[in-house]
């Protein structure tokens, strides 16, 4: 079918036959596509190297074309970022990759039944050699009823060799009546080697709430679901699916659900206009999909993007610096992706954080905040970290006198769970309970290698291999291979420790600065530490322990409180010095555990780091 509008009473596409479409609008009362039959606009979009999101070809390699998402890079050409088109009314062709054509446009209006047991597709062409695949095109379906077990596909074309994959295109399906369609809707990027993958496209489905697969979180009788699914082809972190105001058609929208399939990476990152988006459910449990709000990581730009998620997210969520997300009072983190919950911006509504067993890391970044607080200040009612989960709070590295603040009524850290401070963090609570193999720590949260007031040095003969340990409360240990102590001086306060441990001459970071203020009972059966990093691989020099400052009414437990230097196990480098620990108990002290701030030990010929202080 050529470009234009085509109207028929009924259409039947028989097995092993096809209708090829060039940007056509098809209107019919009934449409039947039998098994093995096709309505296709594959490769009928922009030609190689053309279109809004054209992939580039250079020498013998090419990047993938872009449409709903970024096209994959090649080994010598950059990511293709010319994203365009509408999520709800897709009528745009896929751009050509650096070596192949994009998908075309299909619009179908079936006023009665659409029975699809075959294929409706507008895929980008795959490339050859080392060139890039074309982007998927557009498929827009409006029908009263939809049945069958076929497929609707606007995927990108594969990149060949070191060529980039074409991004997915756009699919929108509107059903006004009953539906029993059990087939596949797909708009993924084409396949490619991991470094050259493209981003998924968008799939939007609106139908009555009573239909199979529907979700109606606002109880208005209509299901509106946006899906981003790359079918397991996880792209590099800089290759994703932007959700901009120009794609949404409005800055105020409601989705009953946003579903993230495996490898789906979608971002509300419109810096040009303020957006208010409401999502009933963010669903990606069991996959590595992620939704980002307020742009990619980094400094805030433009206006704030506001997203409200009415149920605790089942998928990974990242809040960028100019993002503001409102969530229910109890946030239950379940996604296995790490990080599974990351906030650079503003977090509203959450009072309680619960991480399920096996969930990925929760990251609260510097300059982020809860809704009414100042930068790097987080206020909650309770935090419960289940087994094998991690939560990290980031302070400031550039200014060791400034801290991030985590304030809550109660914190429970289960066995094999950890709450980690990066740089300088103050944790305040009425009650903190650290289970037997749980950890509250600032380990490796301080100065990086060869940094800090008492940095280690590298050996003169082995410039990248060995060196002296970092200093803090004592000197770092010397190496037996020629490195001298240099600037390995002691520093910091014995009574109010707030300084980082210095990095060693090579390798890991020193301990950070962790202050813990508890108005009730601090129970440490596990560990509360700020240790420096030890040996990494076969070559490194260990770092110094950091600072632990505890102020509590009551202290209990049988665990470990300390700030030790990192150990060396098989090299001639020096150990890091111990850090500084100060503990103030104003009520009852029943703690029978261990205090430790020793220097890092050396099992070969390096010198043990100097001891730390415990007050």
C-alpha positions in Angstrom: 0.0 0.0 0.0 1.3 3.4 -1.0 1.3 6.5 1.3 -2.2 7.7 2.0 -5.6 6.6 3.5 -7.1 3.2 2.5 -10.6 2.2 3.5 -12.1 -1.3 3.3 -15.1 -3.1 4.7 -12.9 -6.1 5.8 -9.3 -7.3 5.3 -8.0 -10.8 5.5 -4.3 -11.5 5.2 -3.9 -15.2 4.5 -1.1 -17.5 5.8 2.3 -16.8 4.2 1.1 -13.6 2.5 1.8 -10.0 3.3 0.8 -6.4 2.8 3.6 -4.0 2.5 2.8 -0.5 3.8 4.5 2.8 3.0 3.2 5.3 5.6 -0.4 4.3 5.2 -3.6 4.7 7.2 -5.8 1.6 7.0 -9.4 1.8 8.1 -11.6 -1.3 8.1 -14.6 -2.8 9.9 -12.7 -6.1 10.5 -9.1 -7.2 10.1 -7.8 -10.7 10.3 -4.1 -11.6 10.0 -3.6 -15.3 9.9 -0.7 -17.2 11.3 2.4 -16.6 9.2 0.9 -13.5 7.5 2.2 -10.0 7.8 1.3 -6.3 7.5 4.7 -4.8 7.3 6.6 -1.5 6.9 9.9 -3.0 7.8 12.8 -0.8 6.4 10.3 1.7 4.9 11.4 4.6 7.0 14.3 6.9 6.6 17.1 5.6 4.5 20.7 4.9 5.8 22.2 8.0 7.5 19.0 10.1 7.2 16.2 11.2 9.6 16.0 13.2 12.8 18.0 10.6 14.7 20.2 9.5 11.8 23.1 7.2 12.7 26.5 8.1 11.5 28.8 6.1 9.3 32.5 6.7 9.4 35.2 4.7 7.7 34.1 1.1 8.1 31.7 1.5 11.1 28.4 3.1 11.9 26.1 3.9 14.9 22.4 2.9 15.2 19.5 5.1 14.3 17.4 6.8 17.0 13.7 7.2 17.3 12.0 6.6 20.7 15.4 5.9 22.3 19.0 6.5 21.7 20.8 4.6 19.0 23.7 2.5 20.0 27.3 3.7 19.3 29.9 1.9 17.2 33.5 1.5 18.0 34.3 4.8 16.4 31.0 6.8 16.3 29.0 8.3 19.1 25.6 7.5 20.6 22.8 8.8 18.4 20.6 11.1 20.5 18.0 12.6 18.1 14.9 11.3 19.9 11.5 12.3 18.5 7.9 11.2 18.0 4.7 10.8 20.1 4.1 8.1 22.7 0.3 8.4 22.2 -0.1 9.1 18.5 3.0 7.7 16.8 3.2 8.7 13.1 7.0 9.1 12.7 9.4 7.0 10.7 12.4 5.4 12.2 15.7 7.1 11.3 18.3 5.2 9.3 21.3 3.9 11.1 24.8 4.3 9.8 24.3 1.5 7.3 20.6 0.6 7.1 17.1 2.0 6.9 14.6 2.6 9.7 11.1 1.3 10.0 8.0 3.0 8.4 4.6 4.0 9.7 1.4 1.8 10.1 -1.8 3.2 11.4 -4.8 0.8 11.6 -8.4 1.7 12.6 -10.5 -1.4 13.0 -14.0 -0.4 14.0 -14.9 -4.0 14.8 -12.5 -6.9 15.5 -8.8 -7.0 14.9 -7.7 -10.7 15.0 -3.9 -10.8 14.8 -2.3 -14.3 14.7 0.5 -13.1 12.4 2.6 -10.0 12.5 2.1 -6.2 12.3 5.6 -4.8 12.1 7.6 -1.6 11.4 11.1 -2.7 12.2 14.4 -1.1 11.3 16.6 -3.0 9.0 19.6 -4.9 10.3 23.1 -3.9 9.2 26.0 -5.9 7.8 29.8 -5.5 8.1 30.4 -3.2 11.1 27.5 -0.8 10.4 24.5 0.4 12.4 21.0 -0.8 12.4 18.0 1.4 11.6 15.5 2.5 14.2 12.1 1.0 14.6 9.2 3.0 13.1 5.6 3.5 14.3 2.6 1.3 14.8 -0.7 3.0 15.9 -3.7 0.7 16.4 -7.3 1.8 17.2 -9.9 -1.0 17.5 -13.0 -2.0 19.3 -11.8 -5.5 20.1 -8.4 -7.3 19.7 -7.7 -11.0 19.8 -5.1 -13.5 18.6 -1.6 -14.6 19.6 0.5 -12.8 17.0 2.8 -9.8 17.4 3.0 -6.1 17.0 6.7 -5.0 16.5 8.5 -1.7 16.0 11.9 -2.9 17.0 15.2 -1.5 15.8 17.6 -3.3 13.5 20.6 -5.2 14.7 24.1 -3.7 14.6 26.7 -5.8 12.9 30.1 -6.5 14.4 31.2 -3.3 16.1 28.2 -1.3 14.7 25.5 0.1 16.9 21.9 -1.2 17.2 19.0 0.9 16.1 16.7 2.0 18.9 13.1 0.8 19.3 10.3 2.8 17.7 6.8 3.6 19.0 3.7 1.4 19.4 0.3 2.7 20.6 -2.7 0.5 21.0 -6.2 1.8 21.8 -9.0 -0.8 22.5 -12.5 0.5 23.4 -14.2 -2.9 24.0 -13.3 -6.4 25.0 -9.9 -7.9 24.3 -8.3 -11.3 24.6 -5.1 -10.6 22.7 -2.4 -13.0 24.1 0.4 -12.1 21.7 3.5 -9.9 22.0 3.9 -6.1 21.8 7.5 -5.2 21.2 9.6 -2.1 20.5 13.1 -3.1 21.6 16.4 -2.0 20.2 18.1 -4.4 17.8 20.6 -6.8 19.0 24.3 -5.9 19.2 27.4 -6.5 21.2 27.0 -5.2 24.7 29.0 -2.0 24.2 27.0 -1.1 21.1 23.4 -1.7 22.2 20.6 0.8 21.6 17.7 1.9 23.8 14.2 0.5 23.9 11.2 2.2 22.3 7.8 2.9 23.9 4.7 0.8 24.0 1.4 2.5 25.2 -1.8 0.5 25.7 -5.1 2.0 26.6 -8.1 -0.3 27.2 -11.0 -1.0 29.5 -10.0 -2.0 33.0 -11.9 -5.3 32.7 -9.6 -6.6 29.9 -6.8 -9.1 30.4 -3.5 -7.4 31.4 -5.2 -4.1 32.4 -4.3 -2.1 35.4 -6.7 0.6 36.7 -5.1 2.3 39.7 -7.3 5.4 39.6 -10.6 3.4 39.3 -11.9 5.4 36.3 -12.6 2.2 34.3 -9.7 2.7 31.9 -6.2 1.2 31.9 -3.3 3.3 30.6 0.0 1.4 30.7 3.4 2.6 29.3 6.0 -0.2 28.8 9.7 0.2 28.1 11.3 -3.2 27.5 14.6 -4.0 25.8 14.1 -7.8 26.1 17.3 -8.4 28.1 19.6 -6.3 25.9 20.9 -4.0 28.6 22.6 -1.0 27.0 25.4 1.1 28.3 24.3 3.5 31.1 24.4 6.5 28.7 22.0 4.9 26.2 18.4 5.2 27.4 14.8 6.1 26.5 14.1 9.8 27.2 10.5 10.7 28.1 10.2 14.3 27.2 7.3 16.7 27.2 7.5 16.8 23.4 6.9 13.0 23.3 4.2 13.1 26.0 2.1 15.8 24.4 1.5 17.3 27.9 3.4 18.1 31.0 0.5 16.8 33.3 -0.3 13.1 32.8 -1.6 10.0 34.5 -0.4 6.5 33.9 -2.0 3.6 35.7 1.3 1.8 35.4 4.8 2.2 33.9 6.3 -1.3 33.3 10.0 -1.7 32.8 11.0 -4.9 31.1 14.5 -6.3 31.2 17.0 -3.7 30.0 14.4 -1.0 30.0 16.0 2.3 31.0 13.5 5.3 30.8 14.1 8.8 32.0 11.7 11.7 32.6 14.5 14.3 32.0 12.9 17.3 30.4 14.9 20.4 31.4 12.8 22.7 29.1 9.5 22.6 31.0 8.1 21.7 34.3 6.4 18.3 34.3 3.8 16.8 36.7 3.4 13.0 36.1 1.4 10.6 38.2 2.0 6.9 38.0 -0.2 4.3 39.8 2.4 1.5 39.8 6.1 1.3 38.8 6.4 -2.4 37.9 9.7 -4.1 37.1 10.0 -6.7 39.8 12.6 -9.3 38.9 14.1 -7.3 36.1 17.0 -4.9 35.7 14.8 -2.1 34.3 15.0 1.4 35.8 13.0 4.6 35.7 14.8 7.9 36.3 13.1 11.2 37.2 14.7 14.6 36.7 17.3 13.8 34.2 20.5 11.8 34.3 22.9 12.0 37.2 24.6 15.3 38.0 23.7 18.9 38.6 20.2 20.2 38.3 19.2 21.9 35.1 16.0 23.5 34.0 12.8 23.1 35.9 11.8 20.4 38.3 10.2 17.2 37.0 7.5 16.1 39.5 6.5 12.5 39.5 4.0 10.9 42.0 4.0 7.1 42.3 1.0 6.0 44.2 2.2 2.5 45.2 5.6 1.5 46.5 7.7 1.0 43.4 8.3 -2.6 42.2 11.0 -1.4 39.9 14.3 0.4 40.3 13.9 4.2 40.6 16.5 7.0 40.3 15.7 10.6 41.1 18.0 13.0 39.4 19.1 16.4 40.7 16.2 18.2 39.2 13.7 15.5 40.0 11.1 15.5 42.7 9.3 12.2 43.5 6.4 11.6 45.8 5.9 8.1 47.2 3.6 6.4 49.7 4.6 6.6 53.4 6.1 3.1 53.4 8.7 2.5 50.7 9.4 -1.2 50.2 12.5 -1.7 48.0 12.3 -5.0 46.1 14.2 -4.5 42.8 17.3 -6.7 42.4 19.0 -4.0 40.3 21.8 -2.2 42.1 21.3 0.6 42.8 17.6 -0.2 43.1 16.7 3.2 44.6 18.9 6.2 44.2 18.1 9.9 45.0 20.1 12.9 43.9 17.0 15.2 44.1 14.0 15.5 46.4 12.1 12.6 48.0 8.6 13.3 49.3 6.1 11.4 51.3 8.3 8.5 52.5 8.3 7.9 56.3 9.5 4.3 56.5 12.0 2.5 54.3 12.0 -1.3 54.1 14.4 -3.3 51.9 13.4 -6.8 51.0 15.8 -9.7 51.1 18.1 -9.5 48.0 17.1 -6.0 46.9 19.7 -3.8 45.4 21.5 -0.9 47.1 19.6 2.1 48.3 21.6 5.3 47.6 20.9 8.7 49.2 23.3 11.1 47.4 24.9 14.3 48.5 22.7 17.4 47.9 19.6 15.2 47.8 17.0 15.6 50.5 13.6 14.7 51.9 10.8 17.1 51.0 11.1 20.0 53.4 14.7 19.6 54.5 17.9 21.4 53.4 20.4 19.7 51.1 21.9 16.4 52.2 19.3 16.1 55.0 17.1 13.0 55.2 14.2 12.6 57.7 12.3 9.3 58.2 10.4 7.5 60.9 12.0 4.1 60.5 14.6 2.2 58.4 14.5 -1.6 58.3 17.3 -3.3 56.2 16.6 -7.0 55.7 19.3 -9.6 55.1 21.7 -9.1 52.3 20.7 -5.5 51.5 22.7 -2.3 51.6 21.8 1.4 52.1 24.4 4.1 51.6 24.3 7.8 52.6 26.7 10.2 50.8 28.1 13.3 52.4 30.7 15.7 50.9 34.2 14.9 50.0 35.4 18.4 49.0 34.5 19.8 52.5 35.2 17.5 55.3 33.7 19.9 57.8 30.2 19.5 56.1 28.1 16.4 56.7 25.0 14.7 55.4 22.4 14.0 58.0 20.2 10.9 58.3 17.5 11.4 61.0 15.0 8.7 62.0 13.2 7.3 65.0 14.5 3.7 64.6 17.1 1.8 62.5 17.3 -2.0 62.3 20.2 -3.6 60.4 19.7 -7.3 60.0 22.3 -10.0 59.6 24.4 -9.5 56.4 22.8 -6.1 55.9 24.7 -2.8 56.0 24.1 1.0 56.4 27.2 2.7 54.9 28.3 6.3 55.2 30.3 7.8 52.3 32.6 10.7 53.4 31.1 12.6 56.4 27.6 11.5 57.7 25.8 12.1 60.9 23.2 9.4 61.9 20.6 10.4 64.5 17.9 8.1 66.0 16.0 7.2 69.1 17.0 3.5 68.7 19.6 1.7 66.5 20.0 -2.1 66.5 22.8 -3.7 64.5 22.4 -7.5 64.3 25.2 -10.0 64.7 26.5 -9.9 61.1 25.0 -6.5 60.3 27.1 -3.4 59.8 26.8 0.4 60.3 30.0 1.8 58.8 32.0 4.4 57.0 34.5 1.9 55.7 36.5 3.1 52.7 34.4 6.3 52.8 37.3 8.8 53.2 40.3 10.1 51.3 41.3 8.4 48.0 44.8 7.0 47.3 47.6 9.4 47.9 45.1 12.0 49.2 44.4 13.6 52.6 46.6 15.3 55.2 48.7 12.2 55.6 48.8 10.5 52.2 50.9 7.4 51.5 53.6 7.5 48.8 54.4 5.1 46.0 57.7 3.3 45.9 60.4 5.0 43.8 61.2 1.8 42.0 57.7 0.4 41.6 55.7 3.5 40.7 52.3 1.9 40.4 52.7 -1.2 42.6 53.7 -0.6 46.2 53.9 2.2 48.7 53.5 3.5 52.2 50.3 3.3 54.2 48.0 6.3 54.8 48.1 8.2 58.1 45.5 9.4 60.5 45.8 9.0 64.3 49.3 7.5 63.7 51.8 7.2 60.9 51.3 5.0 57.9 53.6 2.0 57.7 56.7 2.2 55.5 57.3 0.0 52.5 60.4 -2.3 52.4 60.9 -1.4 48.7 62.1 2.1 49.1 59.1 4.4 49.8 59.7 6.7 52.7 57.0 7.9 55.1 57.0 11.4 53.5 54.0 13.4 54.7 52.7 10.6 56.7 51.8 12.7 59.7 49.1 12.2 62.4 46.1 14.5 62.6 42.5 14.8 63.9 40.9 15.1 67.3 40.9 12.4 69.9 37.7 13.7 71.6 35.6 14.9 68.6 36.8 12.9 65.7 35.5 14.2 62.3 38.4 13.6 60.0 38.8 11.1 57.2 41.5 8.5 57.0 44.2 9.3 54.3 44.6 7.1 51.3 47.7 4.8 51.0 50.3 5.1 48.3 48.3 2.9 46.0 44.9 1.3 46.0 41.9 1.8 48.4 40.4 4.8 50.2 40.7 5.6 53.9 37.8 5.4 56.4 35.2 8.2 56.4 33.7 10.2 59.3 30.7 8.6 61.0 29.0 10.3 63.9 26.1 8.5 65.6 23.8 10.3 68.0 21.2 8.1 69.8 18.7 9.5 72.3 17.8 5.9 73.5 19.7 2.7 73.1 22.5 1.9 70.6 22.8 -1.9 70.4 25.9 -3.1 68.4 26.0 -6.9 68.1 27.5 -6.6 64.7 30.0 -3.9 63.7 30.1 -0.1 63.8 33.3 0.9 62.0 35.2 3.3 59.8 38.0 1.1 58.6 40.6 2.0 55.9 40.9 -0.2 52.8 43.4 -3.0 52.7 45.1 -4.9 49.9 43.5 -5.0 46.5 44.8 -7.7 44.2 48.6 -8.2 44.2 49.7 -4.6 44.4 48.5 -1.8 46.6 49.2 0.1 49.9 46.6 0.3 52.6 44.7 3.3 53.8 44.1 4.7 57.3 41.1 4.2 59.5 38.6 7.1 59.7 36.6 8.5 62.5 33.8 7.1 64.7 32.1 9.5 67.1 29.3 8.0 69.2 27.0 9.9 71.6 24.2 7.7 73.1 22.1 7.5 76.2 22.5 3.7 76.5 25.1 1.4 74.8 24.6 -2.4 74.6 25.8 -5.4 72.5 28.7 -7.7 72.0 30.0 -6.6 68.6 32.8 -4.4 67.3 33.3 -0.6 67.4 36.4 0.5 65.6 38.4 2.5 63.0 41.4 0.3 62.0 43.8 0.7 59.1 43.8 -1.6 56.2 45.9 -4.8 56.3 48.4 -6.0 53.8 48.5 -9.7 53.2 51.0 -10.5 50.4 53.0 -7.4 49.4 55.9 -5.3 50.8 53.8 -2.2 51.1 53.0 -0.5 54.5 49.8 -0.7 56.5 47.4 2.2 57.1 47.3 3.8 60.5 44.5 3.4 62.9 41.8 6.0 63.0 40.0 7.7 65.9 37.1 6.5 68.0 35.3 8.5 70.7 32.3 7.1 72.6 30.2 9.1 75.0 27.5 7.2 77.1 25.4 9.3 79.4 23.1 6.5 80.7 23.7 2.8 81.0 26.6 1.1 79.4 26.3 -2.7 79.1 28.4 -3.1 76.0 30.8 -6.1 76.3 32.1 -6.1 72.8 35.4 -5.0 71.3 36.9 -1.6 70.6 39.6 -1.5 67.9 41.6 1.2 66.2 44.8 -0.6 65.3 47.2 0.0 62.5 47.0 -2.1 59.4 49.1 -5.3 59.7 51.6 -6.5 57.1 52.3 -10.2 56.6 55.4 -9.8 54.4 58.1 -7.1 54.8 56.1 -3.9 55.0 55.7 -1.9 58.2 52.6 -2.1 60.3 50.7 1.2 60.5 50.6 3.2 63.7 47.9 2.7 66.2 44.8 4.8 66.4 43.1 6.4 69.4 40.0 5.3 71.4 38.4 7.6 73.9 
